[in-house]
Amino acid sequence: MCGIAGFYDPHADYTAQAPKWHHILDAMNRAQERRGPDNEGIYLDRSCGLAHVRLEIIDLVTGQQPMVRKMQGRECAISFNGEIYNMNELKEELLQEGTVFRTTSDTEVILTGYMMYGKDYVKKLNGIFAIALWDSFSGEICLFRDRLGVKPLFYTIQGGTLVFASEIKGLFAYPGIRPLLDQDGLCEIFALGPAKSYGKGVFKDIREVLPGHCLICGRDRCRTEAYWKLESRPHEDTMEETVEKTAWLVEDAVKKQMLSDIPISTFLSGGVDSSLVTAICAKELKKQGKTLHTYSFDFVGNDRYFKANRFQPSQDRPYAEQMVAYAGTDHRFLECSNQDQLDCLYQAVDARDLPCMADVESSMLYFCSKVTEYDKVVLTGECADEIFGGYPWFHDQKAFQTAAFPWSMSMESRQALLSEDLIESLPMERYARAAYEKTICETPVLPEDTPEEKRRREIAYLNLRWFMVTLLDRMDRTSMYNGLEARVPLADHRIVEYVFNIPWQMKCPDGIVKGLLRHAGEGLLPKEVLWRRKSPYPKTYDPTYEKMLGDRLKEVLADPSAPIRTLLDTKKVHAFVESPSDYGKPWYGQLMAGPQMLAYMLQVDHWLRKYKIEII
């Protein structure tokens, strides 16, 4: 994986002051260098500059970027972040067309394919990617983002200049781009956060290329085109055929995403999702005489403090141990302390450039920092719950009947610590409702859908467009901050397209959560793991952690210069800290309850300070 950045102005001549613009491209690389600690490069043409920092995974010798290719007098350049998993098939097709390759990288496949077939070549790519492609002949730059938004790509247009980067911090390295926050941005933070509206960058005038879209800027204007969208289609396969095809898609996606010139590893929680990915990887590596490295995560003291609830019915370790023995992996159990995850709260903001999923994110960042001591590529089980209907709100009648984001239905809990002035000035309810309704209106449905099936589609689509993207952002930033490439094979767009149209009674046969995926995994896992009741990513249950958060937030509020002081009600905070929290009623997702509200506010304060944000 890598970080990309650059700028474009059709009326500029950057080469006239090359040292100045080289310096700016270098500054953009410096801002994102944690995404690519192994190599870097810049490219400058008359109207365009490209920057790139590289994490070396494929073609370690000749895969440097930005990559430039000339064909019949036409020069094109590319800066690419991601992996193309069907690279070998695409390369074979281009070889048959007479192409001569100078590298073994997927970057050259994309560049050559574009030069031969144009922008539509992106439709052939199976992978995760953010691409900046400059065509000197047409005078256009194209920014592509993968179908599901696994890889980030932000941009802003200021004074006729397009500036783009993998991360928001890369934009701020460009002169004149300032971190401004208006009322909409405040609503993003307090009414929707840690989610954010797709297409928006929270900061004023900063946007992101939409998943499955291309931003094309030329001499006259910029325009956005969709090259992929999710569609509703009748499902005509029998249950037996559906299970068989799902099993094939999952196995093929995992095998494709094992593409690497360095060793791969997996996260292994002992849940069905990560266990399936692990079992397939381990089996393939054994054929090559290799042993898979696996990692699982927990918190110091959780064996003592853990209490089962509807969101986390059991601990992971016994199931992880069973899978390690079954798959024959080389496993490491990693633990995070209260102090580790508290300290990493701020690093998580630095990685995301926004307040994020509190300790659910900071702990993942910490774990990634430990994994990267051993491996640089990891496959995860992320996204199965959004795609196969694993979350409680897929099965909860209240979520089914309430016109709101099912993982965040209560605005009251979000306002528990906010000042009355802020609550009165921000249209939080209206903003969240508008964001929700926009997605509902976009949901692809069939005319013959019953009201119940239509609602099933809406909930599934909400998850794909919102909750899944929030977790994908978490995975990308926490891993890339540590120079670790995380892959998500269950988010293969072919799986999403197929499963989205499978009727609920097939996805959840006999009321079994993710029953389709479990049936598809028959023969790959021990039955105790395959049919285990879902338990999400772990969090600490040590009450000491909540006290540490409360004490830290009170310290922050005692500082007259703390920017969060104007947004919170100090009396509310003290009352909240002094009363026991309800771990069973999250305000976001399954894991973010009372302690995570305190942690989120600490992140907001750090964010406002670090980025010197001006609220307008």
PATIDREN-283098 format. One record per residue (C-alpha): residue in one letter; x, y, z. Coordinates in steps of 0.25 Angstrom, whole numbers, plus 5000, padded with zeros to 4 digits. Layout:
BEGIN
AXYZ...
//
This chain:
BEGIN
M500050005000C500450144998G500050294999I499750384987A499650534986G499750644975F499150764969Y498650804955D498350934948P498150934933H498551084932A499851064940D501251044936Y501850974948T503150944941A503451094940Q503751094955A504050944957P504850954970K503651024977W502650914973H503650804975H503750854990I502250854991L502150714986D503150674995A502450735007M501150655003N501950535003R502550565017A501150585022Q500750445018E502050365019R501550275030R500650215018G501950175010P503250175018D504050095008N504150184996E503650314990G503550394977I503050514970Y502650554956L502450694950D501850734937R501350864932S499950854938C500150744948G500950694959L500850554965A501450504979H501650364984V502150294997R502250144996L502050025004E502749914996I501849784995I501949754980D503049774970L504049814981V505149854971T504449924959G503149974964Q503550114968Q502450224966P502050314960M502150234948V502250294934R502050224921K502150274907M501350214895Q501350274881G501750414886R500750414897E501250424912C500450374923A500750374938I500150294950S500150304965F499450184971N499050134985G498549994986E498649854980I498049794968Y497749644971N497449604957M498749664952N499249534946E498049514937L498049654932K499449654929E499349534921E498249594913L499149714910L500349624907Q499449564896E499149704891G500649724889T501049804901V502449794906F502549814921R503749874928T503249834942T502549724950S501649824957D500149844956T500349994954E500849974940V499649884937I498749994941L499550104933T499650014921G498249974921Y497750124922M498650164910M498150054902Y496650054906G496350184913K495650214926D494650094925Y495850004928V495650024942K494449934941K495349814939L496049834952N495749744964G496449814976I496549924985F497150054980A497250204979I497850254966A498250384960L498550374945W499050484937D498950484922S499750594915F499150574902S497750604906G498150694917E497250624927I497550564941C496650454946L496450414960F495850274962R495450204975D495050064977R493650014977L493450004992G494350114997V495450025004K496550125000P496350275003L496450394993F496150534998Y496250664989T495850814989I495850914978Q496351054981G496451164971G496351064959T497450974965L497050824968V497850774980F497750634985A498350534995S498150395001E497950465015I497350605019K498750635025G499350625011L498450745006F498850835018A500250815013Y499850895001P500051055003G498751125006I497851005010R497351035024P496650945034L495251015035L494050955042D492651015039Q491250975044D491150855035G492550805040L492050815054C490850735051E491750625045I492550615057F491450615068A490150565060L490850455051G492250435057P493050355057A492350325043K492350435033S491550465020Y492150395008G492750494999K493050595010G494350615017V493650685030F494650805028K494050925020D494250905005I494950775006R494250654999E494550514996V494450434983L493250344984P493450194984G493250144970H493450274964C494450354956L494750504957I495150554943C495750694942G496150754929R496350894922D494950934924R494350874936C494350754946R493250654946T492950524954E492550394947A492150264953Y492750144947W492050044957K490850044965L490149934973E488849884966S487649804971R487349684963P486449564964H487149444971E486849314964D487849214970T487349104979M487849104993E488848994990E489349074978T489449194986V490249134997E491149074986K491349204979T491649274992A492649174996W493349184983L493349344983V493949344997E495049244994D495349314981A495449454988V496349404999K497249334989K497349454980Q497649544992M498849454996L499649524984S500949574990D502449574988I502649565003P501949475014I500549495017S499849475031T498349485036F497649545048L496949425055S495949455066G495249315066G494049375060V493449305047D493949425038S495449425042S495449275043L494949255029V496049345023T497049285032A496649145028I496749175013C498049245015A498649135023K498249025014E498849095002L500149125009K500348985013K500248944999Q501549024997G502148975010K501949105018T501249135031L500349245032H500549355043T499349395051Y498949495062S497849515072F497549635081D497049655095F497249745107V498049725120G497149665131N495949645122D495849495127R495549555141Y494649675137F493849615125K492349605126A491549545115N490449635109R489549635097F490649705089Q491849615094P491349475098S492749415099Q494249435100D495049405087R496249335093P495749195094Y495249195080A496549255074E497349145081Q496449045075M496649105061V498149115063A498248965066Y497248935055A497949015044G499348995049T499749145049D500949215056H500049305065R500349415074F499349465085L499449615086E498949695098C498649845100S498749915114N497850025119Q499050125117D499350075103Q497950105098L497850235105D499150285100C498750235086L497450315086Y498250435081Q499050355071A497750295065V497250445062D498650475056A498450355047R497050385043D497150535043L495750535050P495150485063C494950335061M494450215068A495050245081D495750125088V495150035078E496150105068S497250135077S497449995082M497449945067L498550045064Y499349995076F499149845071C499549885057S500849945063K501149815069V500749725056T501649815047E502849765056Y502749635049D501849645036K501549755026V500249695020V499049645027L497749585023T496549615032G495049565033E494549715033C493149745026A492549605027D491449665037E491049775028I490949685015F490349555022G489449625032G490249595045Y489949715053P488849725064W488049835056F487849735044H487049655054D486449765063Q484949805061K485249945067A486349965057F485449905046Q484350005049T485150135052A485450235042A486850255047F488250195045P488050065053W489450075059S489250215065M487750235068S487850325080M488250475078E487950495093S489150405097R490050485087Q489650615094A489850565108L491150645110L490950765100S490650905105E489250955103D489751065094L490350965085I489050875085E488150995082S489051045071L489350915063P488250855055M488750715059E487350635058R487050705044Y488550675039A488550535043R487150505037A487450575024A488750485023Y487950365026E486850395016K487750425005T488350285006I486950225007C486550294994E487850234987T487550094991P487350004979V486049924980L485249844971P483749874967E483349734973D484049754986T483049734998P483049855008E483849755017E484849715007K485049865003R485349905017R486349785018R487049845005E487049985012I487749935025A488749855016Y489049975008L489150075020N490149975025L490949975012R490950125010W491250165025F491550065036M492449975027V493250095021T493450155036L494150015039L494950015026D495450155029R495850105043M496549985037D497250065026R497750175035T498150095047S498949995039M499550095029Y499950185041N500850065044G501350025030L500449905030E499549865018A498249815023R497349745012V495849715013P495549595004L494049585009A493849725003D494149674989H493149744980R492649614974I492249564988V491549694991E490749694977Y490349544979V489949544994F489249674993N488149614985I488049484993P486649475000W486749495015Q486249355018M487449295010K488449395017C487849365031P487249225029D486549175041G486849305048I488349275049V489149395048K490049395036G489549255034L489849265019L491349295021R491349185032H490749075022A491749125011G492849095021E492448955024G493648865024L494648975026L494549005041P494248925053K492748925056E492948995070V493549115062L492649105050W491349115058R491949205069R490949315073K491549455068S492449535077P493049665072Y494449725073P494749725088K494849845097T495349855111Y494349835123D495349885134P494649995141T496050065144Y496050105129E494750185130K495250255142M496550285135L495750345124G494850425133D496050485141R496750515127L495550595122K495350665135E496850705134V496550755120L495350835124A496150905136D497050965125P496451105121S497151085107A496450955104P495650975091I494650865096R494250955107T493251035099L492550915093L492350835106D491550855119T492550845131K491450805140K490950695131V492350645129H492550635144A491250565147F491450465136V492850435141E492250405155S491150315151P491350175146S491250155131D490350055124Y491249965116G490049905110K489450025102P490450075092W490250215085Y490950165073G491050025068Q491249915078L492449955086M492350105088A491650125101G491950225113P493450205114Q493550225099M492750355100L493850415109A494950365100Y494250425088M494250565094L495650545098Q495950525083V495050645079D495950735088H497250675083W496750695068L496350835070R497750865077K498650785067Y498050845054K497850985060I496450975054E495651105052I494151085055I493451185046
//
